[in-house]
Each structure stands twice: as C-alpha cells, then as structure tokens.
Amino acid sequence: MFHIIAYCSLILFSAFFYLDILLPMYLEQVPRSVGYIPKYKKNEWTSQKCISKDGNYVHTYKFKDLDNQTRIWKWSAPKKESDALIKRFGVPPSIYKPYTPTAEVLAKRKKQIKNGYFQTSNNIVGPNHSAIIADSRPLVTGVTDLVKQAISNDGLNKRETVELIMAFCQDIPYGVPPKNYEGKVISGMFPPPLALKKTWGDCDTKSILFASIYLSLPGRSMVLLESPGHISVGIEGSPGPYDQAISFQGKKYIFAEPVGPGKKPMGGAISPYVQINGVYPIELDQSYVKPNYETLSEEISVGSTIIFKLLEGKRSIADKLKIFYNHVGQNQNYYEITSKPKKDGSIKYSTQKEKIYLMINQSGYYHYGGYAVNKKMNLDLDFSEGNCIYIRTGPGKNVFVFKHENGNYSGMQFKADRNGVIRAILDSGNYLASLTQYITGKELKYFNRDEKKGITFDL
C-alpha cells in the first residue's frame, strides 16, 4: 500500500512540476507569431490606422465617446520629430548591469538615462513621465485640436472634456508592450508617438498619452496614480457625491481611468485599483506652445444624437429615473443609458440606428414607446399631470392600465409611489385604469403622447 501511495504521489508531483513550472517556462521561450501582442483586447466598434505619407504619420481613429456617439478622428503628426522621440526613448540594457562607479562611467550613465527620457529615483531607473509628456505634447497637436473643436462645437465642460479624451484612449486596443524595444529597455511602456503609431497600448502607455493631450489644454492639472500593477490618472477638481477621489498636497484629484477597453466615466475606479500606492505629480518646465509645422485635424461624427429631458413640470428628474433602450422592438432586451445628466438636466445619447425603443419602469414612473430617430432630435418626457397618464390612488397600490384598440384590450400593471401617484407616458390611444385586472365599464379617456395632452384617473 505504501508503495502505491508513494508512486501516486510521484505522478502527481511530476504532473504539477511539468504543468506549473516546465511548461510555462517552455512557452515563454517559444517564438511568438509575427505581430503577436500579449493580452490583446479590442472593442468591436473601434478601429485605428496609421500610415506614413508626405513626411507625416496620418492617423485615422474610430471610437465611441461616453454618450455612445461614434466619432472618426483623422489627424497628422510630423514623421521626423515623432521618429526622433521614439528612437530616443529607452536606455541600453547595460544600465541595469553591475558597473564600476568611476566619474567617467557615472557621467555616461547619467547622460544615457536623461537622453532616454528615464530618471533615477530611490536607486531605481525608470521612465521620466514628465519629460516624456512635455516633449510629446507638440506631437499630439492634431488630437488636441480635435478635442478643442469638440469643446467649441458641443459646448463641453471640463468633466465632459476629460471623458472625451478618456473615451478616445479607452477605445485604443489594449496590449502589453515588451520590456525591451529595438535594443533598448523601455520598461513595458510606449511613449505617445509610438502608441499612436502602433495603435495599441497598456495602462501606463495610455495614461501618458492621455496626459500629453489633456495637458496641452490651458489651465489643466493632473497626477499619475499608481495602484498594484496599474497606472491611472487623477484630475484636479471638486469631486461630485459619487466620485472616487484622493487628496494630495492640499488638492483633490478625481479618479480617471483611460486604459479601457471598458468605458468607465470620470470618477469611477475599477477594483482593486482604488488602493493607491503612489501619487506622482507631472512637472512641466514650460507652458505648451503649439508647434509651427502644419497638422491635419478632421472629425466625422457618425449617427444621430438624441437629447433627453426627463421632466416633472419645470423640474428635471433625470437624476431620479433610469432610462433603458433597444433598437429591435418593445418585447426585446433593454439596456440602460448610463450617460450622466448635464448641467441643464438633459441626457445625451447617440446611435446609428433609425429607430429607438425606450422604457422607464419604476414605482410611480413608467414609459414605453418607439421613436423614429432624426439626425439631431430633442425628446422631452414630461411626467407632470396634464402631460401624461396621471393616476391618483393609495401609496404603493397596484393599478392596471388598459389600452383599447380595434375592439381589443391590452393591459399593464403599474405600482404607485409612496405618495400614491402613477405617471405613465405610453403610445397615443384610448385608456382606462382599474384597481383589478378585470375590465369594468369605466370611461375610456384619450391620451395624446405627441401633443402632450394627458389624462387623469382617481382610484
């Protein structure tokens, strides 16, 4: 028996040693296919392209902003200057090998580290983020100009501007850069010109790209946030009630996550990255000056935009209601519109479809309906008495609402809020309301959704 147990144990140990140690070591040494990108992830709706043309890199990026609007940005960057920064970035592997600390060796090391956009901190040699951002800003001028155009054309505030740049970075496909690149140590990070040329990058790559764009705008301030195995950014500002934020040197910085591919809004942090191990200010020697060379900046917005206003009289209730949509039909699955209300209480949503079906379903407030989508449309949903199907009954009571059409009745069950009120915006037609699921001889009343002529029931 002892021999059998020992034999089985030997087999199990051998299997463990092979699967957990030898096989991973072997796979690490196996040559990857050409173009292999570790941990590559890409959102299905996005695309990125970079070509060399007439002394420039011409970039075409398709992405979705946080209002679901599809944007196509096309811009150029000077090839000579971009390649010079890319070639300069990184340090020779000898930096990390033992050396004799003579004056000549120390001077050479110091020069190699500085010229490669690296620095020494606590005896650790790593990328100098501030230096990379400072010299990358002129090379992302085309993107910055597109952001400025959006600010002007769409009237974006500071938070919306941050979220636009975040969305741009989030939709760049995720992939982990190598530790070494073209004979230099780059510490697994691409500088912005290389990230845009490669059309992919990881967390620190995208955070530096974000900073290069954001800090090209006037009056902006931010920091880099280090979490276990992760880099994100913090935007100086006053946090909202639901924002994740951190205090640093007497200022508040709101979390912003540009890595993707998830579309996280400003103020949202991905667990476990709320645990901050380090905060790194970005110190720029001089204010941004736009370069003299010409850059192409073109934007194409694809699809239609809907501006929702959820009202009860003159009061906005956009922060009170959840609105769901689909583009297939009222009996299909619905998805929540997660765009935050703007200062005027409106919610913006963009789509490339020709019809949208909307639903609001919570105690006291209901809406079901389909709408043909125009290029730019405003949709006001007013839940005040006189504008909707308004029912007064007991607090929390269930009420059945029946629609009469072509001699037939179809019914829905609604629940009153704590004040005993139900408000419903449905398709135009004849309706009656009852406290039971049985149709009685009560009077039919005509509700006109398009002309906002409401009806009232007292039960």
Residue pairs with C-beta under 8 A, 6 or more apart in sequence:
37 173
37 175
37 176
37 200
38 175
38 176
39 174
39 175
39 176
39 202
40 173
40 174
40 175
40 200
41 173
41 174
41 175
41 261
42 173
42 174
42 200
42 261
43 64
43 171
43 173
43 260
43 261
45 62
45 63
45 64
45 70
45 171
46 61
46 62
46 63
46 64
46 171
46 172
46 173
47 60
47 61
47 62
48 59
48 60
48 61
48 62
48 172
48 173
48 199
48 200
49 59
49 60
49 61
49 199
50 57
50 58
50 59
50 60
50 196
50 197
50 198
50 199
51 57
51 58
52 58
52 79
55 78
55 79
55 80
56 76
56 77
56 78
56 79
56 296
57 76
57 77
57 78
57 79
57 82
57 193
57 196
57 197
58 74
58 75
58 76
58 296
59 73
59 74
59 75
59 76
59 77
59 142
59 196
60 72
60 73
60 74
61 72
61 73
61 74
61 168
61 171
61 172
62 70
62 71
62 72
62 302
63 70
63 71
63 73
63 167
63 168
63 170
63 171
63 172
64 70
64 71
64 167
64 171
64 263
65 71
65 163
65 164
65 167
65 168
65 350
66 163
66 164
66 166
66 167
66 263
66 265
66 339
67 305
67 339
67 348
67 349
67 350
68 339
68 349
68 350
68 351
69 301
69 302
69 303
69 305
69 348
69 350
70 301
70 302
70 303
70 350
70 352
71 299
71 300
71 301
71 302
72 299
72 300
72 301
72 302
73 143
73 146
73 168
73 297
73 298
73 299
74 296
74 297
74 298
74 299
74 300
75 142
75 143
75 145
75 146
75 295
75 296
75 297
75 298
76 142
76 295
76 296
77 139
77 140
77 141
77 142
77 193
77 196
77 295
78 139
78 291
78 293
78 295
81 138
81 139
81 293
82 139
82 193
82 197
83 193
85 135
85 136
85 139
85 191
85 193
86 191
86 193
86 194
86 197
87 182
88 115
88 116
88 117
89 116
89 117
89 132
89 184
89 186
89 191
89 194
90 116
90 117
90 118
90 181
90 182
90 184
90 185
90 186
91 112
91 113
91 116
91 118
91 125
91 184
91 185
92 112
92 183
92 184
92 185
93 180
93 184
93 185
95 109
95 112
95 113
95 118
95 125
95 185
96 125
96 185
99 105
99 109
113 119
113 120
113 125
114 128
116 184
117 127
117 128
117 131
117 132
117 135
117 191
118 125
118 126
118 127
118 128
119 125
119 126
119 127
119 128
119 131
126 187
127 186
127 187
127 189
127 204
129 208
129 211
129 224
129 280
129 282
130 282
130 283
130 284
132 191
132 192
132 208
132 212
133 192
133 208
133 211
133 212
133 215
133 282
133 284
134 284
134 285
134 286
136 191
136 192
136 193
136 208
136 209
136 212
137 144
137 212
137 215
137 216
137 288
138 288
138 289
138 290
138 291
139 192
139 193
139 212
140 192
140 193
140 196
140 209
140 212
140 213
140 216
141 216
141 290
141 291
141 295
142 295
142 296
142 297
143 168
143 213
144 213
144 216
144 217
145 295
145 297
146 297
146 298
146 299
147 161
147 164
147 165
147 213
147 217
148 217
149 297
149 299
150 156
150 161
150 164
150 299
151 161
154 160
156 164
157 342
157 343
158 237
159 237
159 266
160 342
161 217
162 214
162 235
162 256
162 266
163 265
163 266
165 210
165 213
165 214
165 258
166 210
166 256
166 257
166 258
166 264
166 265
166 266
167 263
168 213
169 206
169 209
169 210
169 258
169 259
169 260
170 206
170 257
170 258
170 259
170 260
170 261
170 262
170 263
170 264
171 260
171 261
172 195
172 199
172 200
172 201
172 206
172 209
172 260
173 199
173 200
173 261
174 200
174 201
174 202
174 259
174 260
174 261
175 200
175 201
175 202
176 188
176 202
177 186
177 188
177 189
177 190
177 201
177 202
177 205
178 186
178 188
179 185
179 186
179 187
179 188
180 186
188 202
188 204
189 202
189 204
189 205
189 208
190 198
190 201
190 205
191 208
192 208
192 209
192 212
195 201
195 205
195 206
195 208
195 209
196 209
201 209
202 259
203 230
203 231
203 232
203 259
204 231
206 258
206 259
206 260
207 224
207 231
207 232
207 233
207 258
207 259
209 258
210 233
210 256
210 258
211 222
211 224
211 233
211 282
214 220
214 222
214 235
215 222
215 282
215 284
215 288
216 288
218 288
220 236
221 235
221 236
221 251
222 233
222 234
222 235
222 236
222 253
222 256
222 282
223 233
223 234
223 236
223 248
223 253
223 279
223 280
223 281
223 282
224 231
224 232
224 233
224 234
224 279
224 280
224 282
225 231
225 232
225 233
225 234
225 246
225 253
225 255
225 276
225 278
225 279
225 280
226 276
226 277
226 278
226 279
226 280
227 272
227 273
227 274
227 275
227 276
227 277
228 272
228 273
228 275
228 277
230 259
230 273
232 255
232 256
232 257
232 258
232 259
232 269
232 273
233 255
233 256
233 257
233 258
234 245
234 246
234 248
234 253
234 254
234 255
234 256
234 279
235 253
235 254
235 256
235 266
236 251
236 252
236 253
236 254
237 252
237 253
237 254
238 252
239 245
239 252
239 254
239 267
240 267
242 267
243 254
243 255
243 266
243 267
244 254
244 255
244 267
244 268
244 269
244 274
245 252
245 253
245 254
245 255
245 267
246 252
246 253
246 255
246 276
246 279
247 253
248 279
248 281
249 281
253 279
254 266
254 267
255 266
255 267
255 268
255 269
255 274
256 266
256 267
257 264
257 268
257 269
257 270
257 273
262 270
264 270
265 338
265 340
302 352
303 350
303 351
303 352
303 353
304 350
304 351
304 352
304 373
304 374
304 375
304 376
304 377
305 348
305 349
305 350
305 375
305 376
305 377
306 348
306 349
306 350
306 351
306 356
306 373
306 377
306 378
306 379
307 346
307 347
307 348
307 376
307 377
307 378
307 379
308 318
308 323
308 337
308 346
308 347
308 348
308 349
308 379
308 380
308 381
309 316
309 318
309 345
309 346
309 347
309 378
309 379
309 380
309 381
310 316
310 317
310 318
310 320
310 321
310 323
310 345
310 347
310 360
310 381
310 383
311 317
311 345
311 380
311 381
311 382
311 383
311 384
312 382
312 383
312 384
312 423
313 382
313 384
316 341
316 344
316 345
317 365
317 383
318 341
318 345
318 346
318 347
319 341
319 345
320 365
321 360
321 362
321 365
322 336
322 360
322 362
323 336
323 337
323 347
323 358
323 359
323 360
323 367
324 334
324 335
324 336
324 337
324 358
324 359
324 360
324 361
325 334
325 335
325 337
325 349
325 356
325 357
325 358
325 359
326 332
326 333
326 334
326 335
326 356
326 357
327 351
327 353
327 355
327 356
327 357
328 357
329 357
329 370
330 357
330 359
330 368
330 370
332 357
334 357
334 359
337 347
337 349
339 347
339 348
339 349
340 347
341 347
342 348
351 373
353 373
354 372
354 373
355 370
355 371
355 372
355 373
356 370
356 371
356 373
357 368
357 369
357 370
357 371
358 367
358 368
358 369
358 370
358 371
359 367
359 368
360 366
360 367
360 381
360 425
361 367
363 396
363 415
363 416
363 417
363 418
364 415
364 416
364 417
364 419
364 421
364 422
364 423
365 383
365 417
365 423
365 424
366 412
366 414
366 422
366 423
366 424
366 425
366 426
367 381
367 424
367 425
367 426
368 412
368 426
368 427
369 425
369 426
369 427
369 449
371 377
371 379
381 425
382 388
382 425
382 452
383 423
383 425
384 390
384 423
385 454
385 456
386 453
386 454
386 456
387 452
387 453
387 454
388 423
388 424
388 425
388 447
388 454
389 401
389 422
389 423
389 424
389 425
389 426
389 431
389 433
389 447
389 454
389 455
389 457
390 421
390 422
390 423
390 454
390 455
390 456
390 457
391 399
391 401
391 414
391 416
391 421
391 422
391 423
391 424
391 433
391 456
391 457
391 458
391 459
392 420
392 421
392 456
392 457
392 458
392 459
393 399
393 416
393 420
393 421
393 422
393 435
393 458
393 459
394 416
394 420
395 416
395 417
395 418
395 419
395 420
396 415
396 416
396 417
396 418
396 420
397 415
397 416
397 420
397 435
397 459
398 413
398 414
398 415
398 416
398 435
399 413
399 414
399 415
399 416
399 422
399 433
399 434
399 435
399 459
400 411
400 412
400 413
400 414
400 433
400 434
400 435
400 436
400 437
401 411
401 412
401 413
401 414
401 424
401 426
401 431
401 432
401 433
402 409
402 410
402 411
402 431
402 432
402 433
402 434
402 439
403 409
403 410
403 411
403 426
403 427
403 429
403 430
403 431
404 429
404 430
404 431
404 432
404 444
405 429
405 430
409 439
411 437
411 439
413 437
414 422
414 424
415 422
416 422
425 449
426 447
426 449
427 449
428 446
428 447
428 448
428 449
428 450
429 446
429 447
430 444
430 445
430 446
430 447
431 444
431 445
431 446
431 447
431 455
432 439
432 440
432 442
432 443
432 444
432 445
432 457
433 442
433 457
433 459
434 440
434 442
434 459
435 459
445 455
445 457
446 453
446 455
447 453
447 454
447 455
